[in-house]
Amino acid sequence: MVSLRQLFVLSLALASVNALPFNSKRQAKPEKCNGKAEFCNRKFSDVTFVGAHNSYAFSKNPLNVGRNQVVDVPTQLKLGARMLQGQSHMDKDVLKFCHTSEWSVTHSCVPLFIHSQTDIFDGGSVEDYFGIVKKFLDENPNEVLTLILTNPEGHSVSDVWKPIFDKSGLTPFAFAPKTEALKASEWPTLGNLIETGKRLVVFMDAEADVSKVDFILPEFKMIWETPFSVTDENFPCKIDRIDETPLNTADHMYMINHSLNVNLVPELPKLPFGLGDKLEDIADEGVIVPDFVRADETNSIASITKHADGCAKLDGVGKKPTFVLLDWVDIGEGFDAGNRLNGL
């Protein structure tokens, strides 16, 4: 006969099981993490991940100057990209990944005639994109993936972003630290992230607030970046964006923006009667587009490791970059460079 004490213990056990987050699956200790046995005992912050810049902006059309990638997101992931970056904008009440800027007439994702580097790539809804990410995580249980999301219009993480994570099924995968900003030395290992089922790490550049959504992490409190929209193939390194509250530079991870660009607009002559004011404004900012012609050279081991070596001294401790952000991840030696930086 079952005693009351046994029934009480059983009820507590069932209650604890029911309290587990949906789909938050603990997994067996993996033999390989992100494809490498060596990574399982490495902290997340001690691995260099190759990332796809504007991962949604893919096209095989060489005339599409708005593209940053040739291959689609599933192919980027298959090649080995383990960080995906995307720029978001609201378009008729639908949050999308797309290019736009201050020169845009519509500030939407509708591809109009080029106004700058604007309105020239609509990557579709964030929800559909997250569905691709969810499929990858489901099919690859020993992989850790990072999303770095830009939120230039400052949309609410609780009212806009979290419902999309929930609806797409990504929320149970997302890692939520116990503090607002983890030091680089405090990150869990890849093996731990995989075993606990928290295999998605999400950073956002603006309006992240862990008191509202605990898994959308404030990027610059934990990661500093090098300059973006670079047109110098030497990639001189400096700390371009960082939030040093509460962590100092040495406690941050960092990302090198290793994507080369070209300015399509030459210097314009002065025109009378203010006729050239708008054109001059555009010329001052430039029409900066990805430099596909030099993709092989830019994504070479030599170029990437030189950039990384130039940045390692800036934090005072000589760390390698946690993220290497590339255009055209299918071209050149980006993943070989990642292996080199990881000591493989």
N, C-alpha and C positions, 0 to 999 in steps of 0.2 A: 504494500500500500504506500502511496506517495504521501509524505508528511506535508504539513502546512509550510514548514521551513523550506522543503525542496521546491514546493510550488512558488514560494516567494522568491527564491533564488532564480528559478526559471523565468519568472515574470520580469525580473530585473534584467536578465540576459537578453530576453526578447526586446525589451524596451531599448536597451543600448544598441541592438542591431537596427531597430527601426529608426533610431536617431541618426544613423550614419547618412551623410549626404548622398543623394542619388548619384549613382555611377562613379562614386569616389572609391575606386577599386584598388586595394593593396595588391601588389603583384609579387611574384617570387623574385628573389634576388637575381638580377640579370647577369648573364655572362658577358654581354657586350652592351655598351651604352653609346647611342649615336654611332653605332657601327664599330666601336673600338673598345676592347677590353680595358685599355689604359685609362679611359675616361670615367669608368664607373666610380673610382675613388678620388676623382678630381672634383674640386669645388666648381660649381657653375662659373664662378668668376675667374677660374684658372684655365678655362678652355677658350680657344679662339674660334668663334662661329663665323662662317661666311654668310653674308646676308644679301638679299636681293633688294636693291633700291627701287622704290615705286614698282613693287612686284606685280601689281595689277596692270601696269602699262606695257603690255606686250603686243608685238605685231611683227609679222614677217615683211611688212611693206616698207621698203627703204625710204619711201617718200614721207612716211609718217614721222615728222620731226619730234612729236611728243612722246614717242616710245622710249622706254628705258631698258626694256628686255625684248628679246626675240621670241623666247619660249614662254609658255603659259605657266601658271603657278604649280600645277601638279608636276610638270617637267622640271621646274626649278627645284622642287623638293626632291624629286627622284635623283637629280644630279648631285644633291648634297647640301643645298641651302638650308640652314637651320635657324635663320632669322629672316623674317619677312617684314618689310617696311611699307607703309602706305599713307598717303595724304588724303584726308577726308574733307568732304564738303556736303552741305545739305542742298538737295536739289528737289524742289517741289515736295517737301516733307519726307523725302527719302534720303537717308544718309548714304552717300556713295564714296567710293575712292575715285578721285579724278584730279586733273591739273586745273588750276585756275589761279588768278592773281589780281592785283589791284588794277591792272589794265583791262580786265575783263568787262565787257559791256553788261553781261548778264550775271556774273559771279555764279554761274551754274556750271553743270557738266556737259552742256550741249555743245558739240563741236562746231564752232563757227569759224569764219575766216580768222587767221591768226592775228591777235591784237598784241601779243608779246609771246611768251611761252604759254599762253593761256587758252582755255577752251578747246584744247586739241586732243584730249584723251579722257573718255568716260570709261572707267573700269568697272562699272556696274555697282550694285548695292553692296554695302558692307555685310548685310545678312547672307547674301549668296556667297560672297567671298569666305565668310566664316564657315559656311557649309563645306567648302573645299578643305579648310583647315581641320574641321572635325573629322572628315573622312580620312585624312592622312593620319591623324592621331589614333583613330579606331583601328586602322590597318597596320600601324607600326607601333606596337606597345612598348618598345624599348628606345623610343626616340623622344628627346626633349626639344621643344620648339619655342622660339621667342617671337613675339610680335612687338614692333615699335610703331606706334600709331601717332600721327600728327593730328592735332585737333585745333586748327587755326581759328575757327569760328567760336571756340570755347563752349561747345555743346556739353550739357550736363552729363556727368558720368553716371548718375543715378537714374535720370529720367530718359536719356537718349541711348547711351552706350550699354548699360547693363541689360536692359530688356532685349537688345540684339544678341548679347552673349547668351542670355538665358534661352531665347527662342532657338538659337542655332545649336544648343547643347554643349557649348564650350565652357560654361561656368564651372562644372564639376572638375574640369581638368586644370583650372587655373591655380597657380601657386599664390598663396597669401601669407606674407611674412607677419611676424608678430609685432614688428615695429615699422614706422613710416619709412625708414631708410636703413637698409642693411649695409654694413661695411663690406668691402670686398672680401675680407677675411671671414665673414660670418655666413656666407652663402652655403647652402647644402650642396652635397655632391650630386652629380648626375644620377648615380645609383640610388640615392635617397629620393630624389624627385620621381624617379621611375617606380620605385617600390611603393611609394605613397600615392601614386596615381596623379600627382600634381605636375604634369609634364608640359604645361603651357605657362610661360612667363610673359606677362603683358606690361609694357611700359607705354606711357603717354606723355607727350611733350608739354601739354598745357591743360590746366583744370583738373588734373588727377587729384583725388582727395580720398585717402584710404579710410577716413572716418565715415565716408559715404559708400564707397565700393572698395573693399579691402584688397582686391586682386588687381586693380588697375593702378599701377605703381608710377609715382612721379619720376620721370626719366632722369632729369638733370640733378636730382638729389642723390642719384646713385651712379650716373653715367655722365662723363663729359665727352664732348664731341669736338672734332676738328672742323674747320670751315667747310661749308658746302658750296655748290655751284662753282667749283674751282676750274680755272682755265689755264693754270700753270702746271705743265706735265711733271714738274719736279715735286709737287705736293709739299711745299714748305709747311712744317707742322707748328701749330699753336693751339692752345686751348681756346675754343671759340664760344662754347656754351656750357655753363656749369652753374649749379646752385650749391653753394658751400654752407648751407644750413640744413642739417646739423653736421654733415661730414666734410672733412677737409679733402683737398685734391688727392692726397695719397690713399684715402679710403674709398675713392670712387673707382669703378670700372671705367673703361673708355671705348669709344668707337671711332675708327678712322673712316671718314667719308672719302673713299677712294674711287670716285667717279669723275672722269674728265669731261669738261664741257667746252663748247665753242660759242663765241658771240657772232650771231648772224648779221648784226647791224653795224655797219661801218660808221666812222665819224661823218656827221652831216654838216653841210654848209649852212651858214646863217641865212635865213630867208626874211624879206622885208615884211613890215606890218604885222608881225607876230604870226605869220602863216605857218612857220615851222615849229611853233612852241610845243605842240603835242608830239611831233616827231622827235624834237630835241629831248623831250622828257623820256621818251622811249629809248632813244639812243644813249642817254645818260645811264639808264638802268641796264640797257642791253637786252637783246633777245638771246638768252642763254639756253642752248639745247645740248643734249648729250652728244659727245663726239664718238660716233660709231666708227669712223675711219681709223682711229687709233686704238680701237678696243683691244686688239691683240697685245699691243705694247703696254697699254695701261694695266691690263689684267695679267701681266707677266709676273713670275716669281720675283724677279729683280726689282720691279717697280713697287710691288706691294710690300715686300720685306724692307726695302729702303724707307718707305713711308712709315712703316711700323717702328723701325729702329730709330727714326728721327723723333718719334713721339714718346718712346719708352722713357727717355730721360726727364720728361716734363713733370711727372708726378713725384719725382724724387726717390722712387723705389725701383724703377726699371721694369715695370710690368709690361707684358705684351698686351695688345688690344684684345678685349673680349669680343668685339665685333668688327668685321671688315665689310663695309657696305659697298657693293659693286653694281654697276650697270652691266648688262650683257653677261650674266653669270655662265652662260654656255660657251663663251668665247674666251680663249686664253688659258691661263694656268691658275685661276683663282683658288680652286680647291687644293691644288698642289701647294700653293702658297700657304693656305690654311694649315695643311699638314706640317709644313716647314715651321710655321710659328708655334704649332703644338708639339714640336720636337719629335715628330714621327718620320 
